[in-house]
Amino acid sequence: MAKADSDWTFEMVGFPNVKCSIIKWPMSVIRRRSEQISTLVEAGAHIFMKQNYSDETLGIIARTGETSHNTITPIARKHGTF
């Protein structure tokens, strides 16, 4: 995952210092990069809060009853020293 190429990039509104991309991977993966750790944490929390998003006209259904259809697995890597 760390070495996967980006399929496409996008900007997150409110997070100008975070570079975002969807990577070429068998599952949906959002790669976020920033030199500011606190900004990455905030952007991750923003994404996490959106996991209940549904749009039935597009076939996106977050839940069926109490069953969630989404999961988030955060993976963090740090380059360099503190």
Secondary structure as the mmCIF struct_conf table of DSSP 4:
data_model
#
loop_
_struct_conf.conf_type_id
_struct_conf.id
_struct_conf.beg_label_comp_id
_struct_conf.beg_label_asym_id
_struct_conf.beg_label_seq_id
_struct_conf.end_label_comp_id
_struct_conf.end_label_asym_id
_struct_conf.end_label_seq_id
TURN_TY1_P TURN_TY1_P1 ALA A 2 LYS A 3
HELX_LH_PP_P HELX_LH_PP_P1 ALA A 4 ASP A 5
STRN STRN1 SER A 6 PHE A 10
TURN_TY1_P TURN_TY1_P2 VAL A 13 GLY A 14
TURN_TY1_P TURN_TY1_P3 PRO A 16 ASN A 17
STRN STRN2 LYS A 19 ILE A 23
BEND BEND1 LYS A 24 MET A 27
STRN STRN3 ILE A 30 ARG A 33
BEND BEND2 GLU A 35 GLU A 35
HELX_RH_AL_P HELX_RH_AL_P1 ILE A 37 MET A 49
TURN_TY1_P TURN_TY1_P4 LYS A 50 ASN A 52
STRN STRN4 ASP A 55 ASP A 55
HELX_RH_3T_P HELX_RH_3T_P1 GLU A 56 LEU A 58
TURN_TY1_P TURN_TY1_P5 GLY A 59 GLY A 59
STRN STRN5 ILE A 60 ILE A 60
STRN STRN6 ARG A 63 THR A 64
TURN_TY1_P TURN_TY1_P6 GLY A 65 GLU A 66
STRN STRN7 THR A 67 SER A 68
BEND BEND3 GLY A 80 GLY A 80
#
